[in-house]
């Protein structure tokens, strides 16, 4: 392992963070085919055995890298007192926080899905903690508590539709989603499905 400037050696969480940051840089620069132990070790200034000890499988290293990136970019769920404003605010936060990451990532990771026989939905599920409440479930639950929406069962696909449409827009355009499109998703598609207009 190469020591840091100044002679001290990185250990524990500091070393792991440096490796995962290097791994993310390698993934963005070279894509999944170039995401090798050799490339990550070289970028991090460490050795392949150090990586193998922590992440015995290539997939383990990739998932650890993506988990670090996702957890370092939390998306705030607004609580404005308004269903519409909460939905638009969350979509704006998601677009600002992850649009660039998603566009880069979606292109660079395609070979991973081919190699593993998995999908983006499978990967997304593995990156979420079991106790996480999806953001639009939180937004709808708050609206029910405030009396904005009736307390009735709603299909999960309807509840999560705004983020699915935002994700589709990002993948199709490869650029941030403009405010008018976000408002259209909420006002013209989602709120009517919920029966508010």
N, C-alpha and C positions, 0 to 999 in steps of 0.2 A: 504494500500500500504506500502511496506517495503521501508524505506528510504535508500539512498545510504550510503556507509561508510562515516563517517564524519558528518552525521546528516542532510544533505540537501536532499530535496525531489525533485525527477525528475518531470518535468512538460513539457507540450507542445511537441515540436519537439524532445526534448531529450528523454522523456518518450516513445513517439511513436517509435522512432528509436530503443530503447532498446527492446520494445515489439516485433517489427518485426524481429529484429535479433534473439531474443529468439524463435520466431515462426519458422524461417527458420531452426534453429538448431533442434527443435522438429520434423519438417517435415523430415529432413534428417535422424534423428536417429530412429524415430518410424513409418514413413510413414504416409499416409493419415488417416488410421484407428486410429493412436495415436495422430493425430493433433487435440487436444481438447482444449477448453478454459481453462480447469483445468491445463493441461500440460503446455500450453504456459504461463499462469499466474504464475505458480510455477517457471518456468525457468526464467521469467522476474523479479521475485520478486515483483509482484503486485497482484491485486485481479481480479476475474472474472468480477465484475461490471465495472471496468475500461475498460476492453476489450469490453464488451457488448455495452457500451456507444459509443465507436468509430466504432465498427464493429458489428452491430446487428445480422448479419447472419454469420454462419460458412464460407460460400463461400466468404463473404466480407473480412474476415480476411485472407483467403488464397490468394485472388487476390491482396490484399494490400502487403502481404509478397512477392509474386512473382514479383510484380511491383517494389518493392524496390530492390530485387536481380538483376533483369534485368537492371534497370536503373543504378545500381552501377557497372555494368560490360559492359560499352559501347564498341562496336567493331569498331575500327578505319577503315575507308574506305580509302585505299591508293590513292594517286594521283601522280603516277610515270611518267606519260606521255606515258604509254604503256598499252594497253588493257590487254595483257597477264600478265604483271607484277602486274597490279592492281588486277586482278582476283586471281592470286596465293597469293598475299600479303593479300588480304582480307580473303581468306580461311585459311591461316596460322593464322591470327589474331583471327578468329572465333574459330578455333580448340584450340588454346592456351587459349583463354578467357572463352570458355564455354563447352568444351568437357566433363570435369569432372562433371560440374553442370548438363549438359543434361543427362549423364548416370545415375547419382544418382537420378535425378528428374524423369526420365522416369520410373524407377522402383517404386519409392515411391508414385507416383500420380495416378496409374492405377485405384484405387477404386474411385477416384474423378470423372473420366469420366463415370464410371458405375452409380454412384449416381446421377449425373447431366444430363446424356444423351447427353453429349457434347464430343468433340474430341480435340486432341492436336491442330488441326488447329483453332478451335474456341477459345481455350485458348490463343494461340499465337496472334490471331487477337485482343483479348481484352487487351493484354499487350502492343500493339503498339499504339503510338499516331496517331491520324488521319492525322497529317501533316508530318509524317515520310515518306521519299522516300526510298523504298527498296534499299539496297546497290547495287545490280547488275543493277538496273535501273540507279543509279548514274554512275556506271562504264561504262555502254553501252552509256549513254548520253554523257559522256566526250569523249569517243572514236568517236562518231559521230561528235562532235564539232571539234575534231582534224583531221577529215577526214580518220580515220582508218576504219570506218564502214560507209556504205551508210545510208542515212536518210530514212529508210523504216520501216513500221510497223512490229513488231515482237511479236509473242505470249508470254504473260507473263510467261507461263510455261517454254519456252525456255530461256528467260532472267534469270529466277531464278534457272535454273537447277543446277548450281554448288553448291549452298548452300543446295539444296534438296539432292543431291548426297552425300555431306559431312555429312549431318544429318543422312542419311541412313547408311553410313559407321560407324558413331559413335554408332548408335543404334545396329547395327549388331555385332560389335566387342567389344563394351564397353571399348574402349581405344582410345587414341589420334590417329589421322589419320597421317600416315607417309608422308613425302614430295613426294616420288615417286607417291603415290596414288593421292595426290592433283594435281601434275603436269599432271597425266593421265586424271583426271576429266576435266582439262582445255584444254590440248593439244589434247587429243584423242576424247573427246566427245563434249565439248562446243564450242570451236573455229570452228571446222568443221560445226557444226549446224548453226553458225553465218555466214558461208561462207567465213571465212578468210584463210582457208587452204584446 
